[in-house]
């Protein structure tokens, strides 16, 4: 379940393939759509990432630079113009676009469900020196983020979840709206270092005056011991990504469940993975004569998780029945503690830790807790005896451990 932090490179790949590989690693395949087309079959952008109510439009160019290693102005303007065109096509209610990828069925985009759009103009190939962080053609136009190859590779390795990445773009846009000018001696990685060092925020810079950011902040940051400690601590979190990427194997309604499990940030995934792995290790060490299954309940702020590990001799059908019963019980337990939390996510696997394993998933949600729901919860708890006398443990996790 533990693996090293992933890094990517562009060598031997064209720009679109390289970006797709990066996006799959950061955002996972279910929400990445390379070369989406409009109703006339015309490509609207090079890559679309669509997750919940958020759309990220990527427009890519692999071009020769000027002798000063700059992007030619006409090429920059064309890429920005194409990004705006992609946004217009994406939000067109009259002629909605259809999407498909290697895992999802063909489906039409509902523009009414898209609340946020981020536009990115990405220059691959030769690594250009960028003169601006964003381009904005007109006061009411959306900002277009301008990335070069090296920053694209860096930011998608560092902010490698949907939430982490879009939180940065959102904070960057807010910062630029408050500043008369920003001068960076170095690339955008220096700005990213400021963001990460300031607890993923630009709040300390949000005053209406110019800002100068010196070169070397990123290098100092990644060479610090606290950053290295974070990387080491995050290694377990990629086990959570692997679970997300396998949900289609264990549930017919997989995409809805996958979105729920993919919403947490990298730091949050670390905590989830550690809790699940700790329970799995205890399950593995529990002798068969002392029980054919092991369960754990995790209360997060907006969702309840149930982890279940079952002796494989009981079979998948029995495991699925147990998972459903435990999710009903967990919803009842949460009703008594936090009645505003309506959702339960259940994840089940084998009790023994092996090189290969199978998963079952369940998303259980009850908006209105009725007397009938309460009676069912009490019946299951009485029958199974699960989560009846719970010993609650509160844990604290630091993103940058000492």
C-alpha positions, 0 to 999 in steps of 0.5 A: 500500500505504500509507494514512493512519491511519483515524479514525471518527465517528458523525454521521448513523448510529445507534449500532449502525451506527456501532459496526459501522463502527468494529469493521470498521475495527479488527477487520475484517469476518470476525470481526464479527457484528452482532446475533447471534441464539440458536436461538430467533431472539432477539438476544443482543447488539448486536455480537459479535467472535469471533477465535480463542479470544476473544469480545468482547460489545458491548451498546449503548444510545443514551439520554437522560441525567440533567441531570447528564449521567449514565447513569440507574442503571436503564439501566446495570443493564439494559445490564450484565444484558444483557451477562451474558445474552449471555455465558450464551447464547454459552457455552451448549453445549446450544443453540449460536448460529449466526453469519453476516456479510457474508463468512462462511458460517453456522456454529455457535459451539463454546463449548468453543473460547472461553477468554476473554470480554470484556463491554462496555457502550457508551453512545452518543448523548449523551456521558455522564460515567461514574462507573465504569470497570467494573461487576461484579454479584457477586464471581464475575461477569465485569467489564463495561467501561463505555464512552461514545461518545467513548472508544469512538471513541478506543480503537478508533482507537488500539488497532485490532487484536484483540491490541492491544485485548484486551491493554488490556482484560486489563491494565485488568481485572488492574489493577482487581483489585489496587486498592482504588480508582482516581480519574480526573480526566477520562475513561478516555483518561487511563488509556489514556495511562498504559498506552501511555506505560508500554510498554502495561502497568500494572505500575508501578501494581500495588500494593494501594492507591488510584490517582489519575490527573490530567486532561490526560495523554491530551492531552499524550501525543497532542500529543507529538512521539514520538506523532506519529512513531509515527502517521507510522511506522504509516501503512505498517502499514495496507497489511497490513490491506488484504491481510488484507481481500483474502485471501478473493479469493486462497484458498479456505481464506481464513479460516484464513489471514486469522486467522494474518495478523491476529494481529499487533499494530499495531506488528508489522504495521508491521514486516511491511508494511515488509518486504513493501513493501521487497521489492516495490519491489526486485522492481518495480525489477528489470529483466525480463531479470534475473529474472521473479520476486523472493522474500524470506524473513522469520523471525518468532518463531512463523511464517515468511513468504515474499513472492513477486513474479512477472512477470504474464506467467507467469500465476497458476497458475505463481505458485501453484506457485512459492509452494508450492515456496518455502513448502516450502523455507522450512519446511526452512530454518526446520527447520535454524535453529529446528525449533520453528517449524512454520508458513509463510505465503506471500503472492504478487503481481505483480512490478510495482507497479500501482494494482490487484493480485492476491494468492495465499496459502498456509498451510503447516504440518508438525508433524513433520519426517520424512526424506521432508519433508527429501528434498522440501525438498532436491529443491526447493532443488536444483531452484529454488536458492532460499534456499540461501545466505541473507544474513540481515539483523537489523532493529530497529524502535522503536514510537516512533521518534526 
